[in-house]
Amino acid sequence: MTSNTPNGHLGDDEHLAVLGYEGKFDRSMSLWANFALGFTYLSPLVGVYSLLAVALSTGGPPSIWWIVIVACGQLLVSLVFGEVVSQYPIHGGIYPWARRLWGRRYAWLAAWVYIWAMIVTITSVAEFGSGFVTSLLGIELTPEATLFTALGLLLLALAINFSGTKWLGRIARIGLAAELIGVIGLGLYLLIFQRKHDFSVFFDTMGTAGDGSYVPVFLASALAGLFLFYGFEACGDVAEEVSDPARRIPRAMMMTIFVGAVSALFSFGGYVLAAPNLEDIVAGKVTDPIPSILDATLGPVGAKLFLIIAILAFISCVLSLQAAASRLLYSFARDGMLPGHTWLSKVSERSKVPTNALIVACTVPALICVLIYFNNGILVAVTSFAILGIYLSFQMVVFASLRQRVKGWKPAGPFTLGKAGAVVNVVALAYGLFAMYLLAKPGETGEFFADYVVLIGLAVVLVTGLVYLFVARPDRKSDAPEGDAIAVSEEIRRRTGAVKTQ
């Protein structure tokens, strides 16, 4: 067990012991590797590519401002998470944070929603990534090609994750470089050399509101930002594999938000300003505008190079998602909260990673890919609740944090906001509730399933989770610590001598 560090904070092993655990992992992940993990999970390249056409056809070029709005809101959330993970630098992120801030059943529900949202996101990224791989190889994008390519991406990520944390960090850094080239580098090139529109276009609604107010149209285009800014919490999912996590993870999460916002702005802005057929894209006549923009600006060879960069980004994104999901499963199982928890909580002696949890984090998305192959229409249905589910899980942690503050909790990790913490917490909760309203708001197609599919998907996950919770009662099988934020804070202060110096 390590002693206090020279700066007065607990050493990594002692901090972990205070929280009731012993170290089983190699702390080989640096600040930059941790940041790369969060950034490649957030993946602005994947997000902008997936949503550019939808955002422009819904709200026109001004929809770009949602990137700024959501980045500011999620930065507040990351500050709250930063204080929590600084006191609780343990594997699993959302689950242990909710458990230690509130209790077992509350944490069960938050983690149940979050893990299904993550698994569906893994599936979606693998499915979307298959289009880039088949395009690069010149293969027709048939259902069979999509299935086998998606399964190949999942298995490749699993093999890399099996090799250990060092390789996870290395590939994440490669993915980070690919992302930065693919979004910032390409965005700058388009802005400087291929610009066909004036910057004032970002204030031009281009008729998307018709004869009515632009406000509801702008709100409807919020997905342009809301889909982008989650993934930063993955920095905390691997906390026990990071050196000095109580300091580094809060910084990595904030870096993920900031660099992600800059990257997304360059990418989104570059595509808009370089689009030769912007009016047609806004009018909804072009459903996949980026390939035509790339062909017109980079030529066939440049477009192929971009595909290679994009594939690297997709591989890294699947890799990071899989790693984060496995650590959440491990954390859940370590506390006895899942069926087969003994098997799921095993850590490889050789690679020091939770291999069994990784197998589940690969197998379940693979099974969903097979279901999508037999019924492609369920892709929208199974992925629609993911964003709302993740935001709900986030806000459960933010709300639990605020509840503890009201009871007298003062975060005791090396990263604290001091007196500003309560204000940031309240504003972060208000932002989160607003974001959830935008995500859950029914559509206006007139078709019940299409309009309410987000709520239906979330309801299915919530109901199944609650049924299992109250029938199987996994919370009764777990004696791990819960609701101890104030007690742990006082113990950390006692050990570091902070109480005596105040």
Secondary structure, 3 states (H helix, E strand, C coil): CCCCCCCCCCCHHHHHHHCCCCCCCCCCECHHHHHHHHHHHHCHHHHHHHHHHHHHHHHCHHHHHHHHHHHHHHHHHHHHHHHHHHHCCCCCCHHHHHHHHCCHHHHHHHHHHHHHHHHHHHHHHHHHHHHHHHHHHCCCCCHHHHHHHHHHHHHHHHHHHHCCHHHHHHHHHHHHHHHHHHHHHHHHHHHHHCCCCCHHHHHCCCCCCCCCCCHHHHHHCCHHHHCCCCCCCHHHHCHHHECCHHHHHHHHHHHHHHHHHHHHHHHHHHHHHHCCCHHHHHCCCCCCHHHHHHHHHHHHHHHHHHHHHHHHHHHHHHHHHHHHHHHHHHHHHHCCCCCCHHHHCCCCCCCCCCHHHHHHHHHHHHHHHHHHHHCCCHHHHHHHHHHHHHHHHHHHHHHHHHHHHHCCCCCCCCCCCCCHHHHHHHHHHHHHHHHHHHHHCCCCCCCHHHHHHHHHHHHHHHHHHHHHHHHHCHHHHCCCCCCCHHHHHHHHHHHHCHHHHC
